[in-house]
Amino acid sequence: MADPKGFLKTTERELPPRRPVPVRILDWKEVYEQGDSATLRRQAGRCMDCGIPFCHKGCPLGNLIPEWNDLTWRGEGRSASERLHATNNFPEFTGRLCPAPCESSCVLGINQPAVTIKQIEVSIADEAFSSGWVEPEPPERLTGKTVAVVGSGPAGLAAAQQLTRAGHTVAVYERDDRIGGLLRYGIPDFKMEKRHLEARLRQMRDEGTRFRAGVEIGRDISWSDLRSRYDAVVVATGATVPRDLPIPGRDLAGVHFAMEYLVESNKAVAGDQVPHQITAEGKHVVVIGGGDTGADCIGTAHRQGAISVTNLAIGKQPPTERPADQPWPMMPNLFEIASAHEEGGDRTYLASTVEFLGNEAGEVRALRVAETEYIDGRRVPKSGTEREIPADLVLIAMGFTGPERAQLEDQLGTRFTERGNLERDDAWTTTTPGVFVAGDAGRGQSLIVWAIAEGRAAAAAVDEYLMGSTVLPAPVRPHDVAIGLQPA
């Protein structure tokens, strides 16, 4: 354990400050300033000798949180990194992007602010990279087996790294021009600069993983051909079909899905030429959807120079304190102020979009919205409460409904569930022999930490399928439910 009296001596959470808003909206760098080691060790020392560390259950990866908290408090950074990487392939990603269900289940959080687990995690990872402790781990021998991983998001990369280290020859296919999936083109740099992704990809290349960017499976290579070329296939394409808002005016120019907007912005930030880029510069922007993707759109719009930014959510504003029906150690649904919300704009709850209004040129000029009311459990616009909100750019960030299915069904005959996800058994196998699925493609839209956990577990299943047994860890099963998270 860490400092036996740490949680008594230090009762408050301390996090690195965010850079001043007027400064950070002028660039695309990460919003947090560098933290100091004394604060980090003090916070790590708050980790208790709690007997049963519920943080292990809150994290789908089963991260050894008390162990690396203790090592951080003792100043043993390299050992802390080893314990962190023992369960998590990419802590530099989760430490920046995960909503930290581990902190919701922290025992100290029962009557004090929880340990700053997420900040300690990312600090360990960053020190490991800067100190040169993150080195390639190539296999001692090759098995002669080949695996294709389709999709290079966190699930695909985790599966690929595990399988490469097990000795299989692994090729990762990505239809975008660069490797990384949503880590590359869905996450703005102010949340995670792409240098972190590049550093990890260098390690994976040096270990032997092969990357094939700009290849769309189903079009450039059929799914059936891919299956015949490789001994096993892992589908990790994510849940990329966005949830639409089919109301009058949806076809007006200036109404876009959030991911269309974020992908183009990330390409431009990377230095690419993006003809006719969707931009918020000089526009009234409305973002529909109150989740993380919506917040990413808000922060991007601020940096592009939007005149105004309005965020609409159809439901009620979440509470600021843990509600009685979401007791510890569940992960509660709370009102949060992300860095993007600090930067300006209006947030409106109980707002139902009724219609997109256009001008004579066929461009969106406003939204007609109404107050949301609940009738028999349904959320519907309340009659007589309609009003207009000016809008030159509307971004629909209402989540995703599942993976793209037509080519998988047609070319492999793979079946899907009623929820639109790839059907799979307890061995991560789809209804097509030798084809496995991990991450959002099989689970539905979820957290990055679940994607990595599923990628690791699916890799173990593939290894066992190819070799008859496996020593790779399998942190979760397809139907496992972490505390406070909904089943797949």
N, C-alpha and C positions, 0 to 999 in steps of 0.2 A: 504494500500500500504506500501511498504518498505520506505527507506530513500528518501524523496522527491527530494533531490539533488544528490542521489547516482550515477546516471548515468552520471552526470556532473563532479563529483569529481573523479570517477573511470571509466576510459574510456577503459581499457583493460581487456580482459579475463585472469583470473589466475586459473590454474589447478594444482593439485598436480603433482610433477615431477615423471617420470617413473624411476624405479630403473636402475642403470647402466647396459648396455647390457652385459658386460663380467660377471656380477654377476648373472643377472636374468636367463640367458640361462643355468645356472648350476642347476636350480631347476624348480619346477612347480608352484611356488607361484605366486600370482597376481603381475602384473608388476608395479602397482602404489604404491608409498609411501603414508604414512598417511598424509592427509592434516591438516592444523591447523585451529582452529575455527575462528581466526581473519580474515583470508583470506576468509573463507566461508561466514561469515557475511557481509564482504565488498562486495563480489560478489552478495549475495542475495539482498543487498541494491541497486544494479543497476536496479532491476526490477522497471519498470515505472508505473505511474498511467496513462496507455495508453488508457483509455476509453473502447476500444474494445480489449480484450486480445486475439489476434489471436492464441496464443499458445494453447488455449482451442480447437480450430479447428484443429490445427496441430497434436494434440494428439488424437488418436481414443478413448482413455479412458475418455477424457474430464477432465483430471487432473486439480485440482484447484491450478494451478501453482502460480499465484500472491498471493494467500492466504498463502501457505506454504513458499513462499519466504519472505513475510512480517514477519511471525512468526519466521523464522530462523534468520532474521536480528534482531529481538527483543530478541533473545535468549530463545524463548519458544519452546524448542525441542519437548516436549511431545505433545503439541497442534499441532505443525507442522506435527508430525507423524500421529495424528488422522485425519487431513485433507488429508494427502497423502493416507492413507489407506482407506479413504472414497470412493475413485474411483479406486484404484489399489490394487489388492490382493498381488502382489509380487514386490514391488518397489526395493527390493534388487537385483532382476533379471534384471528388465528393466534398472535400473540405471547403470548396468554394460554392458548390451548386446544390448540395443536398440540404433539405429543410431540417435535418437533424432530428429524426424520431428518437435517437438515442438520448437526446437531452430531455425530451418529454417524459422519458421513463427513468431518468436519473433519480436515485433514491433521495439525494439531497434536495431535489426539487419538490419534495412533499411539503417542506416548510421553509425553504430558502430558494433563492434563484439557483437554477441548475448549474453544474460545472460547465465551463465553456469548452465542451468536448470538440466541437467543430473547429474552433479557432486553434486549439492545441494540435488537432490532426493536421491542418493545413500548414501550420508552422513546422511541425516535424518533417512533413514532406518537402517543404521548400528548403529547409536546412539540409536535408539529405541530397537534394539535387545540387545545391550550391557548394556542398562539401565534396561532391564526387562520390557519394556513397551508393548512388543508384547506378548499378553496373549491369551489363547484359548477363543473362543466365541461360546460355545456350544448353541444349541437351547433351548429355554425355554420349548418346548413341541415337541413331535414327531407326525408326521402326519399319520404314518402307511403306507406310500407309499415308494416304493423302486425304486432306480435308479441305473443302471449300466453305468459307464463311461469307455469307452474303449480307452486307451491311457493316459499316465501320463506325457505328455509334458505340456507346460504352458496353453494351451486351456483346456485340460482335468482337470488339477489341479484347475484352476479358476472355471470351472463349478462345480466341486465336492465340493469345499469349499462353494460356494454360496448355493448350494442345501442342503448341510449338515446344514448350518446355518438356512435354511428355515424350518428345521425339518424333512427332508426326510432321509431315511437310504440309504447311498450311498456307493457303492463298486467300486473302481477303479481297472481295469484290465490292466496289463502290461505284454507283452510277454518277455521282458528282465528280468534278474535276480534281478534287482533293480529298484525302482521307480524313475521316473524323465524324461524318454524319451530323447530327444535331450539335455535337460539341464544336464542330467547325462552323456551320452555317446557321444554326438556330440560336446559339448563345452569343450575345454581344460581347465585345472585348472588355467593356467596363465591368462585366461580371467575371470573365476569365480570359486573360490575354492568351492568344494562340501560341505563344512561345512555350507554354506549359504542355500543350498538346504535341508540339513538334519535338520537345525533349523526350516525351514518352515514346513517340513513334520511332525516334532514332534508336532507343533501347530495343524496341521490338524488331526493327530491321536487323540490328546487330545480332539478335538472338536467332534470326533465320526466318521470321515471318515475312511472307511476300505480299505486296500490296498491288492491286490492280484497280487504279482509279479510272473513271471515265468509261466503265463497262457496265451496261445495264443488263442484268440477267432477266431473261424473258423476251428481250429484243435483240441485243447483240449476240447473246448466247442463250439458247432456250434452256428452261429449267430441266427438261429431260436430258438434253445433251450434257449439262453440268453434272447431273446425277450419274451419268454413265462414265464421265471422265474421272470422278473422284470416288474414293471408298466411302465417304460420308459427306453430307452437306448440312450446315447449320444455317437456318434462316434467322437473321437478326436485323430485319429491315425496318423494325419499328412500327408504330401506329401512325402512319403518315396521312391518312385520309381526314381532312379537317371537317369539323361539324359546321354545317352551313346555316344560314339564316334566310330561308326562302320566303321573304315578304316582298310586297310591291316595291319596285325600284332597285331590286338586287342587281340588275344588269347595268346599272348606271356606271359610267366611268368614274374612277376614284374610290370604288368599293372593292377592297381586296382582303384575302385571307392574310392573317398575321404572318405566316411563314413566307409567303411571297415577298412581303416587305422586308422581313429580317434577313432572308437569304441575300437579297440584292444589297442591303446595307453592309452585311458582313463581307461580301465580295468587294465592295467599294473600299471598305476600310483596309482590306488586304492588298489594295493597290490595283485591282482589276478595273478595266473599263466596262461600265455597265450601261449600255445604250438605253435611253428612255427609263432611267432608274425611277422607281417609286420613291418619292422623297417628301418629307414633311416641311421642307423649307418654305417659309412664308405662308403656311396654310393653317386653317383651323382643323385640328385632328380630333377624331373621336375613336376611342378604342372600346370595343364591345367585348367584355369578359374581364373578370377580376382576378385571374390567376397569374402565375409566373410569366406566361407568354405575354399576357397583357402588360405586365410591368416592364418586360423587355422592350415592348413597342413604345411605351411611355418614355423610358430613358433614351431610346434611339431618337424619338421625335424631338426631345429637348436638344439633343446634340446636333440635330440637323437644322435647328432654327425654326421650329414651329411657332406660330403666333399664339395659339392656345392648344391645350391638350385636355380633353375630357374623357374620363374613364367611367363606363356604365356597367353596372352589375345588376342582373335581374333579381337576385335574392336579397335577403336581409343582411345588414352589416353584422359580421361576426362579433361576439363579445370580446372584451379586452382581457377578461379573467377566465380561467378554466371553468366551464359550466358544470353543473352538478351531474348531467347525464354523460359527461366525458371525463370521468375521474382518473387520477393517476393510477396506473402508468400508461393510459391511452394517450395517443397523439391528438390533442384537441384542435378544433378549428377555431383559430383566434384571429382577431383583427391585427394585421401587421402593417408596418410602414417600411416598405422596401426603399432602397436608395433612390430608385426612380421616383417614388412618391414624394420624397423630400425635395426633389428638384423643381416641383411646381405642378400645376394642373389641378383639376377638380375631380373628385371621386364621388360618384352618385350611386347609391344603392336603391333597390326597389324600383329600378328603371327598366321598363319593357319597351323595346324598339318596335314601333308599329309600322313604319314606312320610311323608305329612303326617298327624299325629294330631290328632283333634278331641275336643271335650267334648260333653256332652249337648245343648248349644245349637247345635251345628253350627259352632262356631268353632275355629280352629286353636289348639292348646295346646302342641304340640311337634313336632319333626322326628325321625324315626328315620334316622340316618346310619350309614354303614359306611366303613371304610377302602377306598380305591381300589386295585385291583391291575390290572396290565396283562397281558392274555392275548391272544396273537396280534394285538397292536397295538390291541386294544380295551380301554377302561377300564370295569371292572365292579366292583360291590361285593364285597368280600372276605367270605366267609361266616365267621361267628363274631366279627366285629368291630363288630356293631351297638351303637349307644348312642343315647340320647335327648338332645335339646337343647331346653330350654324356648323357646317362641316364641308371642307374641301377634300378631305381624305378620311375614309372610314376603314378601320382595320378590325376584322372579325377574329377574335382570339377566344373562341368558345370551346377549345379542346379538340380532341381527335376521336374518331369513331372506330379506328382499327387499321390494319394493314391493307395494302392494295391486293386484291384477291384474284382478279380475273385470270392472270397468266398462270398463277400457281394452280388454280382449279383446272384450267384448260390443258396445261402442259404436264402436270404431275398428278392431277386428280386428287390433290390434297383437300381434305374437308375442313370446313370452318364451323365454329360454334354459333349459337343463336346471337351472341353478342358481337359477332364479326371477327373474332380472333381465330388464329390457327388452332385446330383441335390437336391435343397432345395427351399422352398418357403419363404415368408417373416416372417414366424413363426419358422424358422430354422428347419423345419420338412422335412425329406427326403420323397421319394415317398412311403416309408413303414410307415404306421401309428404307432405313438409311438416311432419312431426312429428319433433322431435329430442329427445334425452335426454341429461342431464348429471347427474353426481354419483352418489349411492348407488343411485338407481333403475336405473341402467345398469351400475354398477360393482359393486354390493354394498356392504355396510357397510365404511366406510373412514375416512380421516382428513379433517379439515376442510381441510387444505391441498390434498388431492386434489380435494375438492368445488369449491374456488375455481378450481383449475387447469382442471378439466373445464368449469366454467361459462364461463370465458374462451375456451376452445377451441371449445366448442359455439357460442358467440356468433359467432366468426369463421366457422364453417361456415354458420350461419344467414344472416349478412351476405352471404357469397358466393352462397348459394342465391337470395337476394332480388335481389342487384345484379349478379351475374356475376363479381365479384371482391371482394376485401376487403383492407384494410390492418390489420385487427385482428390482434393476436398470438394464436398458437395454441401454448401451451407444451407440450401433450401431445397424443397420439393415443389413441384408445380402448384400444389394446392395448399402450401403453407400460408399462414396469415400471421404477419407480424402484429404486435400489439398496436391497436389503434388504426390499422390499415385495413381496407376492404379486400375481400377475397377476389382473386382474378376471375 
